[in-house]
Structure formats: structure tokens, C-alpha cells
Amino acid sequence: MSLDWDKLRIFLAVADSGSFTSAGARLNSSQSAVSRQIKTLEDSLNTALFTRHARGLVLTQEGESLYKTARDIHHNIEEVERSLSESRERPSGLLRVTTMVTFGAIWLTPHLKQFMDTYPDIDLQLILDDDDLDLAAGEADIAIRLHDPEQSDLIARPLATFHAHIYASPEYLDRRGTPVTLQDLDSHDIVTYGTTTISTIRDLNLISHIGRTSTPREARLQVNNMYGILHAVEAGMGIAILPDYLVHNRRRLVRILPDVDIASYNSFFCYPPELRGSLRVTLLRDFLARQLRAESNLF
């Protein structure tokens, strides 16, 4: 029995998306065509690869085993394609880069213009998500993490250290006065993110605790989006902790208690070991490291 790679590619898409419809959209194919291909694959293997549940398609034990093998094959094919592409005179091909939403939108995106101008044959796909994508599972090629990497199987190169401080609008400070100690925050409206498991976002909630020895301060406003917190502070709705890179060039905001470094965190350029020899990855890593060093005073 020989396995058809095209069918395995469809199988991977169904396993990753959990439905024939979503896989069809990803593959630019119809739901019925995808379903037929999976049925043909199951018949050729004489085993069921999926079970049908109300929440979607779930891999069987045999499906899990095939998925791991097919994913490895997929990664190997991608690596061969990368090597062939980068053996040419000019580096080329696609790099999928993931990072946090605000950092990706505010800092990373505009800085990539210079990289794309320098390397016109390298295409980029930015995947902005506050949750960490799984590079080992092929969800992206590169991750710029604003926290210590949690996946031990990744190569992680340090980039820069970021800082966060307390900010308010001039209008708010004119109306409510400027805090001169951490304890003064007790009499002010504060804005926080609320419940989150993401460490760099969780730091935004420190304003409820700093300078307190007992119960935390109650937030006047909670917004589960960093842009939302930024705009709330700009509108004079309260005081909040914000990362300095987000506030840079925001003339409508004033740093409160400037000598108090509320939070700091390191950033890392992460990629799987199979991309160790990729010229495109090396070029992007070195470019971002230079840009961040040149602008370290902003962070």
C-alpha cells in the first residue's frame, strides 16, 4: 500500500481545522470533495481516522498516529523547499511570523517595510495573536515572544528588554491631581485588563496591587484589550500601566511616577530547530535585533 501525499495533505487540513468545511475553505475545495478524499484514504487504510462529534471531527487513535507521521513529512517537505529556494542567489520564499497583537501592530509591522525593501523576494505573513501559537505544530515559522519561551524544543535568541510604566492623560491629571506616591493611587480611578493567563498582559493589572499591603484596589474600568486600555487612558477615564512601546509618540499621555519601573520583560526570537540553517530566518532575526538595539531608548 502506498500513501498519496495529496490525500495526506487534505487529512492534515481536516485534522487541524476539525471540520470538512473549514478544511475545504483552507484548501480552496468543496466540503464534499474533502469528505470524499478522507473516505478514500480511510478505505485504503481500512481504518477510521476520525470520529464525528457535535463539536466536530476528532482523531481516532489510528488517526493520531497518522497525523504525527504526516506532520513530520510535511515539515520535511517544507524544509526541502526552503533549502532549494535559498540555494538561489537571492533569498526568497514565505516566512510566517507570529507575535502579540499590540507589539505586532504598533512596532513590528511598520519596521518590516525596510526588511521587505531590502529582500523583495521574501514574503511575510504576520499572525498577530496574544496566545502563543505552536511552532512545533507548524502554526507559524517564527515567534517573537515578549516573555521567556515556554517551549523547550525551540531555539530562542534574546532580542530586547521592554518596560512598562504608569500613564494618564493631562486632562485627567488636571481634574484629579497627579499622584506623587504609589499610595496616592488609592484615591484615583484605575484601568486594568482583568483576568488573563498571559504574563506580559497580566502585568497591566499590577496597578491594583503596587503600594498596597492589604486588599487590591478596585478597578474603575476593565478592558480585555490593550488598545482599549490605551484609548480609555487617552480619554481621561483613569490611570493605567502600559508598555512604553505602545505609548511612544502619544503626546496626550503623561508618565506618572517616572522613577518607578513597574514591570520589565525580555523578548525572544523563537524558531524550531529545523529552521536553524534557514537564511531567511537568520536575515530577519539579525534585522530585528539591529532595529531593537537602535531604538532601545523607546522601550
C-alpha positions as a Markdown table, in Angstrom:
| # | Residue | x | y | z |
|---|---|---|---|---|
| 1 | Met | 0.0 | 0.0 | 0.0 |
| 2 | Ser | 1.3 | 3.5 | -0.9 |
| 3 | Leu | 0.1 | 6.7 | 0.6 |
| 4 | Asp | -0.9 | 9.6 | -1.6 |
| 5 | Trp | 0.7 | 12.8 | -0.4 |
| 6 | Asp | -2.2 | 14.9 | -1.7 |
| 7 | Lys | -4.6 | 12.9 | 0.5 |
| 8 | Leu | -2.3 | 13.2 | 3.5 |
| 9 | Arg | -2.2 | 17.0 | 2.9 |
| 10 | Ile | -6.1 | 17.0 | 3.0 |
| 11 | Phe | -6.0 | 14.8 | 6.1 |
| 12 | Leu | -3.7 | 17.3 | 7.9 |
| 13 | Ala | -6.0 | 20.2 | 7.0 |
| 14 | Val | -9.1 | 18.4 | 8.3 |
| 15 | Ala | -7.2 | 17.3 | 11.5 |
| 16 | Asp | -6.0 | 20.9 | 12.1 |
| 17 | Ser | -9.4 | 22.6 | 11.4 |
| 18 | Gly | -11.7 | 19.9 | 12.9 |
| 19 | Ser | -14.2 | 20.0 | 10.0 |
| 20 | Phe | -14.6 | 19.3 | 6.3 |
| 21 | Thr | -16.0 | 22.7 | 5.7 |
| 22 | Ser | -13.1 | 24.6 | 7.3 |
| 23 | Ala | -10.5 | 22.3 | 5.6 |
| 24 | Gly | -12.2 | 22.9 | 2.3 |
| 25 | Ala | -12.0 | 26.7 | 2.7 |
| 26 | Arg | -8.3 | 26.4 | 3.6 |
| 27 | Leu | -7.6 | 24.2 | 0.6 |
| 28 | Asn | -9.9 | 26.1 | -1.8 |
| 29 | Ser | -12.0 | 23.0 | -2.3 |
| 30 | Ser | -15.6 | 22.0 | -1.5 |
| 31 | Gln | -16.7 | 20.2 | 1.6 |
| 32 | Ser | -18.0 | 17.2 | -0.3 |
| 33 | Ala | -14.7 | 16.9 | -2.2 |
| 34 | Val | -12.7 | 16.9 | 1.1 |
| 35 | Ser | -15.1 | 14.4 | 2.6 |
| 36 | Arg | -14.7 | 12.0 | -0.3 |
| 37 | Gln | -10.9 | 12.2 | -0.2 |
| 38 | Ile | -10.9 | 11.4 | 3.5 |
| 39 | Lys | -13.3 | 8.5 | 2.9 |
| 40 | Thr | -11.0 | 7.2 | 0.2 |
| 41 | Leu | -8.0 | 7.4 | 2.5 |
| 42 | Glu | -9.8 | 5.6 | 5.3 |
| 43 | Asp | -10.9 | 2.9 | 2.8 |
| 44 | Ser | -7.3 | 2.4 | 1.6 |
| 45 | Leu | -6.0 | 2.1 | 5.1 |
| 46 | Asn | -9.0 | 0.0 | 6.2 |
| 47 | Thr | -9.4 | 2.1 | 9.4 |
| 48 | Ala | -11.4 | 5.1 | 10.6 |
| 49 | Leu | -9.3 | 8.2 | 11.1 |
| 50 | Phe | -12.0 | 10.4 | 12.6 |
| 51 | Thr | -15.0 | 10.1 | 14.9 |
| 52 | Arg | -17.9 | 12.5 | 14.5 |
| 53 | His | -18.9 | 14.6 | 17.5 |
| 54 | Ala | -21.2 | 17.5 | 18.0 |
| 55 | Arg | -18.1 | 19.8 | 18.4 |
| 56 | Gly | -16.6 | 18.5 | 15.1 |
| 57 | Leu | -14.2 | 15.8 | 13.9 |
| 58 | Val | -11.9 | 14.2 | 16.4 |
| 59 | Leu | -9.0 | 12.0 | 15.5 |
| 60 | Thr | -9.1 | 8.3 | 16.4 |
| 61 | Gln | -6.1 | 6.6 | 18.0 |
| 62 | Glu | -5.1 | 5.5 | 14.5 |
| 63 | Gly | -5.7 | 9.0 | 13.2 |
| 64 | Glu | -3.4 | 10.5 | 15.9 |
| 65 | Ser | -0.6 | 8.1 | 14.8 |
| 66 | Leu | -1.0 | 9.0 | 11.1 |
| 67 | Tyr | -1.2 | 12.7 | 12.0 |
| 68 | Lys | 2.2 | 12.7 | 13.7 |
| 69 | Thr | 3.8 | 10.9 | 10.7 |
| 70 | Ala | 2.1 | 13.2 | 8.2 |
| 71 | Arg | 3.1 | 16.3 | 10.1 |
| 72 | Asp | 6.7 | 15.2 | 10.1 |
| 73 | Ile | 6.6 | 14.5 | 6.4 |
| 74 | His | 5.0 | 17.9 | 5.8 |
| 75 | His | 7.8 | 19.6 | 7.8 |
| 76 | Asn | 10.4 | 17.7 | 5.9 |
| 77 | Ile | 9.0 | 18.7 | 2.6 |
| 78 | Glu | 8.8 | 22.4 | 3.7 |
| 79 | Glu | 12.5 | 22.2 | 4.8 |
| 80 | Val | 13.5 | 20.8 | 1.4 |
| 81 | Glu | 11.5 | 23.6 | -0.3 |
| 82 | Arg | 13.3 | 26.2 | 1.9 |
| 83 | Ser | 16.7 | 24.8 | 1.1 |
| 84 | Leu | 16.1 | 24.7 | -2.6 |
| 85 | Ser | 14.7 | 28.3 | -2.5 |
| 86 | Glu | 17.6 | 29.6 | -0.5 |
| 87 | Ser | 20.2 | 28.0 | -2.7 |
| 88 | Arg | 19.5 | 30.7 | -5.3 |
| 89 | Glu | 21.4 | 33.9 | -5.4 |
| 90 | Arg | 18.7 | 35.9 | -3.7 |
| 91 | Pro | 16.8 | 34.7 | -0.6 |
| 92 | Ser | 13.1 | 34.1 | -1.3 |
| 93 | Gly | 10.0 | 32.4 | 0.0 |
| 94 | Leu | 7.4 | 32.9 | 2.7 |
| 95 | Leu | 8.1 | 33.4 | 6.4 |
| 96 | Arg | 5.1 | 33.2 | 8.8 |
| 97 | Val | 5.8 | 35.4 | 11.9 |
| 98 | Thr | 3.6 | 35.5 | 15.0 |
| 99 | Thr | 3.7 | 37.9 | 17.9 |
| 100 | Met | 1.4 | 39.7 | 20.3 |
| 101 | Val | -1.3 | 41.9 | 18.7 |
| 102 | Thr | -0.2 | 45.3 | 20.0 |
| 103 | Phe | 3.5 | 44.8 | 19.5 |
| 104 | Gly | 2.9 | 43.4 | 16.1 |
| 105 | Ala | 0.6 | 46.2 | 15.0 |
| 106 | Ile | 2.4 | 49.2 | 16.7 |
| 107 | Trp | 6.1 | 48.4 | 16.3 |
| 108 | Leu | 6.7 | 45.3 | 14.1 |
| 109 | Thr | 4.5 | 46.0 | 11.1 |
| 110 | Pro | 5.9 | 49.4 | 10.2 |
| 111 | His | 9.5 | 48.3 | 10.7 |
| 112 | Leu | 9.2 | 45.4 | 8.3 |
| 113 | Lys | 8.9 | 47.8 | 5.4 |
| 114 | Gln | 12.7 | 48.2 | 5.4 |
| 115 | Phe | 13.3 | 44.4 | 5.5 |
| 116 | Met | 10.9 | 43.8 | 2.6 |
| 117 | Asp | 12.5 | 46.6 | 0.6 |
| 118 | Thr | 15.9 | 45.0 | 1.2 |
| 119 | Tyr | 14.8 | 41.5 | 0.4 |
| 120 | Pro | 12.0 | 41.8 | -2.2 |
| 121 | Asp | 11.7 | 38.1 | -2.8 |
| 122 | Ile | 11.0 | 37.2 | 0.8 |
| 123 | Asp | 7.2 | 37.3 | 1.5 |
| 124 | Leu | 5.9 | 37.7 | 5.1 |
| 125 | Gln | 2.7 | 36.6 | 6.8 |
| 126 | Leu | 2.1 | 38.2 | 10.2 |
| 127 | Ile | -0.1 | 36.3 | 12.5 |
| 128 | Leu | -1.0 | 38.6 | 15.5 |
| 129 | Asp | -2.3 | 36.7 | 18.5 |
| 130 | Asp | -2.0 | 37.2 | 22.2 |
| 131 | Asp | -1.9 | 33.5 | 22.7 |
| 132 | Asp | 1.3 | 31.6 | 21.8 |
| 133 | Leu | 1.0 | 29.6 | 18.6 |
| 134 | Asp | 2.6 | 26.2 | 18.4 |
| 135 | Leu | 5.6 | 26.4 | 16.2 |
| 136 | Ala | 6.3 | 22.7 | 16.5 |
| 137 | Ala | 2.8 | 22.0 | 15.1 |
| 138 | Gly | 3.6 | 24.3 | 12.1 |
| 139 | Glu | 1.2 | 27.1 | 13.1 |
| 140 | Ala | 4.0 | 29.6 | 12.3 |
| 141 | Asp | 7.6 | 29.6 | 11.4 |
| 142 | Ile | 8.9 | 32.3 | 13.8 |
| 143 | Ala | 7.6 | 33.7 | 17.0 |
| 144 | Ile | 8.6 | 36.9 | 18.7 |
| 145 | Arg | 7.8 | 36.3 | 22.3 |
| 146 | Leu | 7.6 | 39.0 | 24.9 |
| 147 | His | 8.2 | 36.6 | 27.7 |
| 148 | Asp | 10.5 | 33.7 | 28.5 |
| 149 | Pro | 9.8 | 30.9 | 26.0 |
| 150 | Glu | 7.8 | 28.0 | 27.4 |
| 151 | Gln | 8.5 | 25.5 | 24.6 |
| 152 | Ser | 11.8 | 23.9 | 25.4 |
| 153 | Asp | 12.2 | 22.4 | 21.9 |
| 154 | Leu | 12.6 | 25.9 | 20.3 |
| 155 | Ile | 15.7 | 27.9 | 19.6 |
| 156 | Ala | 15.3 | 31.3 | 21.4 |
| 157 | Arg | 17.6 | 34.2 | 20.7 |
| 158 | Pro | 17.3 | 37.3 | 23.1 |
| 159 | Leu | 16.2 | 40.5 | 21.4 |
| 160 | Ala | 15.5 | 43.3 | 23.8 |
| 161 | Thr | 14.1 | 44.2 | 27.3 |
| 162 | Phe | 10.8 | 46.0 | 27.4 |
| 163 | His | 9.4 | 48.2 | 30.2 |
| 164 | Ala | 6.0 | 49.3 | 31.4 |
| 165 | His | 5.1 | 52.4 | 33.4 |
| 166 | Ile | 2.0 | 54.2 | 34.8 |
| 167 | Tyr | 0.3 | 56.7 | 32.4 |
| 168 | Ala | -2.6 | 59.2 | 32.5 |
| 169 | Ser | -3.9 | 61.9 | 30.3 |
| 170 | Pro | -3.2 | 65.6 | 31.1 |
| 171 | Glu | -7.0 | 66.2 | 31.3 |
| 172 | Tyr | -7.4 | 63.5 | 33.9 |
| 173 | Leu | -4.5 | 64.9 | 36.0 |
| 174 | Asp | -5.8 | 68.5 | 35.8 |
| 175 | Arg | -9.1 | 67.2 | 37.1 |
| 176 | Arg | -8.0 | 64.7 | 39.7 |
| 177 | Gly | -4.4 | 65.8 | 40.6 |
| 178 | Thr | -1.1 | 64.0 | 40.0 |
| 179 | Pro | -0.1 | 61.0 | 42.2 |
| 180 | Val | 3.3 | 61.5 | 43.8 |
| 181 | Thr | 3.5 | 58.2 | 45.7 |
| 182 | Leu | 2.2 | 54.8 | 45.0 |
| 183 | Gln | -0.2 | 55.1 | 47.9 |
| 184 | Asp | -1.8 | 58.2 | 46.2 |
| 185 | Leu | -3.2 | 55.8 | 43.6 |
| 186 | Asp | -5.8 | 54.7 | 46.2 |
| 187 | Ser | -7.7 | 57.9 | 45.5 |
| 188 | His | -7.7 | 57.6 | 41.7 |
| 189 | Asp | -9.6 | 55.7 | 39.0 |
| 190 | Ile | -7.6 | 52.9 | 37.7 |
| 191 | Val | -7.9 | 50.9 | 34.5 |
| 192 | Thr | -6.9 | 47.2 | 34.3 |
| 193 | Tyr | -7.1 | 44.3 | 31.8 |
| 194 | Gly | -8.8 | 41.9 | 34.1 |
| 195 | Thr | -8.4 | 38.1 | 34.2 |
| 196 | Thr | -5.7 | 36.7 | 31.9 |
| 197 | Thr | -3.1 | 34.0 | 31.9 |
| 198 | Ile | -0.6 | 35.9 | 29.7 |
| 199 | Ser | 2.2 | 37.2 | 31.8 |
| 200 | Thr | 3.0 | 40.3 | 29.9 |
| 201 | Ile | -0.7 | 41.3 | 29.9 |
| 202 | Arg | -1.1 | 40.3 | 33.5 |
| 203 | Asp | 1.4 | 43.0 | 34.4 |
| 204 | Leu | -1.1 | 45.6 | 33.4 |
| 205 | Asn | -3.1 | 44.6 | 36.5 |
| 206 | Leu | -0.2 | 45.4 | 38.9 |
| 207 | Ile | -1.7 | 48.8 | 39.3 |
| 208 | Ser | -4.3 | 47.2 | 41.6 |
| 209 | His | -1.5 | 45.9 | 43.9 |
| 210 | Ile | 1.6 | 48.1 | 43.9 |
| 211 | Gly | 1.9 | 50.2 | 47.0 |
| 212 | Arg | -0.7 | 48.1 | 48.8 |
| 213 | Thr | -0.2 | 45.7 | 51.7 |
| 214 | Ser | -3.8 | 44.5 | 52.0 |
| 215 | Thr | -6.7 | 44.2 | 49.6 |
| 216 | Pro | -6.0 | 45.3 | 46.0 |
| 217 | Arg | -7.5 | 48.5 | 44.6 |
| 218 | Glu | -10.8 | 48.1 | 42.7 |
| 219 | Ala | -10.6 | 48.9 | 39.0 |
| 220 | Arg | -12.9 | 51.7 | 37.8 |
| 221 | Leu | -12.7 | 50.1 | 34.3 |
| 222 | Gln | -11.6 | 46.8 | 33.0 |
| 223 | Val | -10.9 | 46.3 | 29.3 |
| 224 | Asn | -9.6 | 43.0 | 27.9 |
| 225 | Asn | -7.7 | 44.6 | 25.1 |
| 226 | Met | -4.5 | 46.7 | 25.3 |
| 227 | Tyr | -5.7 | 49.1 | 22.7 |
| 228 | Gly | -8.9 | 49.6 | 24.7 |
| 229 | Ile | -6.9 | 50.4 | 27.8 |
| 230 | Leu | -4.8 | 52.9 | 25.8 |
| 231 | His | -7.8 | 54.7 | 24.4 |
| 232 | Ala | -9.5 | 54.8 | 27.8 |
| 233 | Val | -6.5 | 56.5 | 29.4 |
| 234 | Glu | -6.3 | 58.9 | 26.5 |
| 235 | Ala | -9.9 | 59.7 | 27.0 |
| 236 | Gly | -9.2 | 60.7 | 30.6 |
| 237 | Met | -11.1 | 57.7 | 32.1 |
| 238 | Gly | -8.3 | 56.7 | 34.6 |
| 239 | Ile | -4.7 | 55.7 | 35.2 |
| 240 | Ala | -3.2 | 52.5 | 33.8 |
| 241 | Ile | 0.0 | 50.6 | 33.4 |
| 242 | Leu | 1.0 | 50.5 | 29.7 |
| 243 | Pro | 4.1 | 49.2 | 27.9 |
| 244 | Asp | 6.4 | 52.0 | 26.8 |
| 245 | Tyr | 6.5 | 50.9 | 23.2 |
| 246 | Leu | 2.7 | 51.4 | 23.0 |
| 247 | Val | 2.8 | 54.9 | 24.4 |
| 248 | His | 5.8 | 56.2 | 22.4 |
| 249 | Asn | 4.8 | 59.3 | 20.3 |
| 250 | Arg | 1.5 | 59.5 | 22.2 |
| 251 | Arg | 1.7 | 63.1 | 23.3 |
| 252 | Arg | -1.6 | 63.0 | 25.0 |
| 253 | Leu | -0.2 | 60.8 | 27.8 |
| 254 | Val | 2.0 | 61.6 | 30.8 |
| 255 | Arg | 4.1 | 59.1 | 32.7 |
| 256 | Ile | 3.2 | 59.0 | 36.4 |
| 257 | Leu | 5.8 | 58.2 | 39.0 |
| 258 | Pro | 8.5 | 58.0 | 36.3 |
| 259 | Asp | 11.2 | 56.6 | 38.6 |
| 260 | Val | 9.1 | 53.6 | 39.4 |
| 261 | Asp | 9.9 | 50.7 | 36.9 |
| 262 | Ile | 6.6 | 48.8 | 37.2 |
| 263 | Ala | 7.4 | 45.8 | 35.0 |
| 264 | Ser | 10.1 | 44.7 | 32.6 |
| 265 | Tyr | 10.3 | 41.6 | 30.4 |
| 266 | Asn | 12.6 | 40.2 | 27.9 |
| 267 | Ser | 11.8 | 39.4 | 24.3 |
| 268 | Phe | 13.0 | 36.5 | 22.2 |
| 269 | Phe | 13.2 | 35.5 | 18.5 |
| 270 | Cys | 12.0 | 31.8 | 18.5 |
| 271 | Tyr | 12.0 | 29.2 | 15.8 |
| 272 | Pro | 12.1 | 25.4 | 15.6 |
| 273 | Pro | 15.4 | 23.6 | 15.1 |
| 274 | Glu | 14.7 | 22.5 | 11.6 |
| 275 | Leu | 14.9 | 26.2 | 10.6 |
| 276 | Arg | 18.4 | 26.6 | 12.1 |
| 277 | Gly | 20.0 | 26.8 | 8.7 |
| 278 | Ser | 17.4 | 29.0 | 7.0 |
| 279 | Leu | 18.9 | 32.1 | 5.5 |
| 280 | Arg | 15.6 | 33.9 | 5.6 |
| 281 | Val | 15.2 | 33.3 | 9.3 |
| 282 | Thr | 18.8 | 34.5 | 10.0 |
| 283 | Leu | 18.2 | 37.6 | 8.0 |
| 284 | Leu | 15.0 | 38.5 | 9.8 |
| 285 | Arg | 16.5 | 37.7 | 13.2 |
| 286 | Asp | 19.5 | 39.9 | 12.6 |
| 287 | Phe | 17.4 | 42.7 | 11.1 |
| 288 | Leu | 15.0 | 42.8 | 14.1 |
| 289 | Ala | 17.9 | 42.7 | 16.6 |
| 290 | Arg | 19.5 | 45.7 | 15.0 |
| 291 | Gln | 16.3 | 47.7 | 14.9 |
| 292 | Leu | 15.5 | 47.0 | 18.5 |
| 293 | Arg | 19.0 | 47.9 | 19.7 |
| 294 | Ala | 18.8 | 51.2 | 17.8 |
| 295 | Glu | 15.5 | 52.0 | 19.5 |
| 296 | Ser | 16.2 | 50.6 | 22.9 |
| 297 | Asn | 15.5 | 54.0 | 24.5 |
| 298 | Leu | 11.9 | 53.7 | 23.5 |
| 299 | Phe | 11.3 | 50.5 | 25.4 |
